[in-house]
Amino acid sequence: MTAAPAPTLEATPQPRQQIAAFTAQTSFEVTRLARGDLEALRGFPSCRRVYVSAVPARPPQAQIDVACKLAAAGFEPVPHLAVRSFATNAALDSHLARLAEGAKVRRVLIIGGDLATPAGPFHAAIEVIESGLLQARGIVEIGIAGYPDGHPRLTTDDLDRALAAKLEAAEQTGLRVHLVTQWGFSAASIVAWISRLRDQGIDHPVRIGLAGPVTLTGLARYARICGVSASVQGLARDAGLAKQLFGMITPDLVLRPLAEASGLGDVAPPIFSFGGLAAAARWAAAAAAGHISLHTEGFSVEPP
C-alpha cells in the first residue's frame, strides 16, 4: 500500500523565505571525505565553513588530512580539538602547527572529548583556552560546547559556571567565541536555551547542531555513539521525525521553528553529515534555494 502524502500548507512567501535564508547559513560537520563530497559542497555556494570532528579511534593525522583537503578546495576547516586526547603540551602544539601551516586553520572547536581518563595534562577545554597555545599558532576564534538538552553528568548550575568561565577566559586571552551545540531533536528546548542565554546577556553567535539526512538506523547508531538521548524505538514513534526523503530522515522539524523564531540573535545551523556530506549538502542547497513544500510541521525539499 502506498503511504499517504504528508499534509501540506500553501507555501506562503514568508515561511519559505525564512527557511531558505536560515538554511543558506548552514555549515557542516564531517569526519572523512568521500568521493563527490567536495563537488557537492561546491553546489552550495553559501557554505564556507566545515567542522572536522575528532574521533578517538582515528589518528590525529587523519583530521589534518581532511582539513588540508577542505582548505585546498576553498573551504574553511574548523577542526575539533578534543583536549583530553593530547598526551603533552607539545603534542597539542604540534597538532595546531600542522593545522595552521597545512590548512590555514584560524578557528577551532574546543571540547573535552570522550576519554574518561585524560591522556595528558588537559582535563577540560578551559585549560587549553588559558594556555596561550591557540593564540601562538594564529587561532583567532574558538567554538565552545553548548547543551540545550542538559548534560548527563553536570547540573544546569555547573554548565552555567563552566560556560561563564570559558567566555571570560576567551575574552581575557583575546579569542572570539561562538557556541556550538550537540545535535538534538527538540526545537522548543533549543529556543528556550538560546532565549535563556540572551536573558543572561550572552549574545555570542550560536550554531545549532542538526542531524541528517540519515537513515533511522544510522541516526540511532550515532545517537548511541554521541550520547544523545534517542533510540530507534523513540524515533520510530515520532511520525514527523520519520518523514522520508529518499529513505532518509531530514532535520526539517527542528530547522523550521528555528528559522521562524525571532529575537534569538546570530543563530545558524551546522548539519552533522551522518548520512554522507554529499547528501547533506544537496539537501541544504535545495532548501536554501527555496525548493521546498511546507507541511503542517516541517517541510520537504523538492527536486530542482
N, C-alpha and C positions, 0 to 999 in steps of 0.2 A: 504494500500500500504506500502510495506517495504521501509524504508528510505535507500537511497544510502549510502554506507560506506564512511567514511571520506577519502579524498585523502591521500595517504601515500608516503613517500620517502624511498629510500633504507636506511636501518639502518646502516649507516657507523659507525665504532667503535668510532670515536672521540665524536660526539654529544651524543651517547648512554653512553659513559664513563663519559662525563661531567655531564649529568643529574643524572646518578647513584651516582657519587661521591658527587654532591651537595645535593641530596636528603638524602644521608646517614647521613648528619649533622642535619637532621630535629629534632626539639623538638616539643612539643605540648602544647596547652593551653586547660585546662578543667575547668569546674565549679563543676561538680559532677562526680562520678564514677558509671557506670552501670555494671551489671553482664557481665563478659567476657572482660572488658576493660583492666585489668591488664594482663590477659593472652595474649591478642592481642599485648600489648606493649612488652611483653617478646619475641614475634615473630619478633621484630625489634631490634636486639641486639645492634645496634649502638646508640639507643636512651637512654640517661640517664636523661635528664633534662625535667621537665614538669612544665609549668607555671600554677598556680592555681588562677583563677580570683576572684575578689572581687565584689559581686553583692549586691547592697543596700538592696534588698528585702530579702536576706538571712542573718541569724545571723552570726557573726564572727566565732562562734564555728564550723559552717559547713565548713568553709575554713580550719580550723585547723584539722578537722577530715579527710578531703581529703588529706591534706599534710601528716598526720601521716600514712595513708594507703599507699600512694605512697612511703614514706620512708621505711616502713616495707617491701615493695615488692622490695626494692633495687634501687629505682629511687630517683633522687634529686628533691624535690619540690621547686619551686621558686614562692612564693606567691606574688600576687599584694597587695600593701598597698595603699588603696585609702585614702589619708591623711585627706580629709575633713570629713570623716565619724567618726573620733575619737573625742569624747567629751572632753577628757583631755589628758595631757601628760601621766598620769598614765594608762589610758585605752590603749594607744598605746604601752606603755612599757609592760603591762601585756600581750597583744596580741603577741608581739615579744618574750616574755619569753616563752610562751606556744608553739610557733612555734619552737623556738630553742631547748627547752627541749624535746618536743614530737616528732618532725620531723627532728631534727638536721639541721634546716634551716640556711644556711650561705649566701644565695643570695636572694634578694627581688627585685621586680619591683615597683618603686615609681611612683605613678600617683596622680593627684589632686583628681580625682573621679567625679562622676556625680552630686553631690549635689550643687545646685545653692548657697545655704547658708551653710557655714561650720557648723558642729555640735559643733566645739570646736575651739582651738587656731590655727589650721593649715589651711592655705589658699592655700598653694602651696607646691610642692614637695621639693623645696629648703629649706624650713623651717625645714623639717624633716632631710634632709641631714646635715644641720648645727647643729642640736640639740644635737648630740652625743648619742642619744638613740640607734641608729643602732649598732654602734661600741660596746656599753656597753653590747649588747646581742649577740656579736660574729659575726655580719654581716660583711663580708669582701668585698662584691661586690654588686653593685646595677645596675638595669636596669633603664634607663630613656627614656621617650617617644620621638619618632621622627615622623615628619609629612611630608612625601613625597608629599602629595596632599594639603598641607597647613592646616590651622586651621580656622574654621568658625568665630572665634571671635578675632583672632590675625593676625597681618601682618607678612610678612616674616622677617622684621627687629625685630619685637617683639620676634619671635621664635628664631632668631639668638642670641639675647641678653639673653634670658632665658636659652638657651642651654649652652652658654658660661659661664653663672653664675653657673649653676649646675655642669658643668665639673670642674670649678675652685674650687667650694665648696667641691666636692668629693675628688679632689686631695689634698686639704689642710687638709682634715679630714682623709686621708689615705684609702679611698674607691676606689676599682677598678670600672670601668664603662663599660657597654655595652649599646648600643641604641636598642630600640625595637619599631617597627612601628605598627600602626593600620593596619588592613588588607585592601588591595586595589586591583585594577584590572588593573592598567596601569604599565607594566614593564618599559616603556620608562620614565615615571615620577620618578619611583623608582631609575632607573640607573642614571638619571640626578641629583637626590637629593644626592645620595651617592657620585657621582663624585664631586658635589659642596662641600660636607663635606671634601672630601680628598683635594680639592684645598685650603680649609681653614686651612689645617693642622690637621684636626680632624681624627685621624687614629684608633679610638676605634672600637671594633667589632660591627657589625650591624646585628640585627636579624629582618628579613623582614616578617611581618605577611602575611600569606596566608589563604584563606578561603576554607574549604571543606575537603573531599567530602560532599556535602549537596544538598538537592533539591533546585530548583529555588525558590519555595515559602518560604522555610526555610531561604535561603540566603537573600531574600528581607526583611524578618521579622527581622533578625539580623542586616541588614543594617540600618533599621529604629531605632532599639534599640541603636546601636553603633554610630549613627550619620554619617555613611559612605554614600557618595553621590551615591546611587544606588537605582534603583526601579525595580519592576517586569517588567515594560514595557521596560526600558532601557536594562536590562539583556536579556530579550527575544529577543530584536532586534539584539543582538550580537550573531550571529550564532556560532561563535567559542567558546564563553564562555558557550554556552548552550549545548556543546557536552555532551553526556550522558555516564556514566559508572554506570551500574546497576541503572539507573534512577537518577543519581546524577551528579552535576556539580563538576568538579575537577579543581585544581589550575595549571594545566599544562601550560596554556598560559602565566602565569606570571613566573612560575618557570623556564621554559626552557630558556628564554632570560637571566635571572639572572645567570643560570648555565653556559651559553656560553659567558657571558661578561668577559672582562679581566680588570685588574687594579683596581678592586673595594676593594681589601684588604680582611679582615676577614668578610665574609658575609655568613649567613646561614638562613634557613627558619624555623620559628615556624609555625605550622599549627593550626588554630583555629578549634576545633573539633565540629563545629556546627551540623554536621550530625552524631555525635557519635564518641567517641575516638577510638573504635574498628575499625570502617570503615576507619578512618583517618590513623591509624597505619598500617592496611593491605595495603592500597593504597601506603603509603610511603615505606613500606617494599618491595613491588613488584617493585616500581620504583628504589629503591636503589639497588636491585638485578639485575637490567638491564632487567627486564621483560616488555619491552615497545615496542610499534610501533610508529615510528616517523611520523608526519603528516607535511603538508606544514607549519603549525604553531602548536606548542604544540606537544603533544603526548598522547597516551592512554596506560594504563597498560594492560598486557596480563595475562591470567590465569597462575599460576605457573606450 
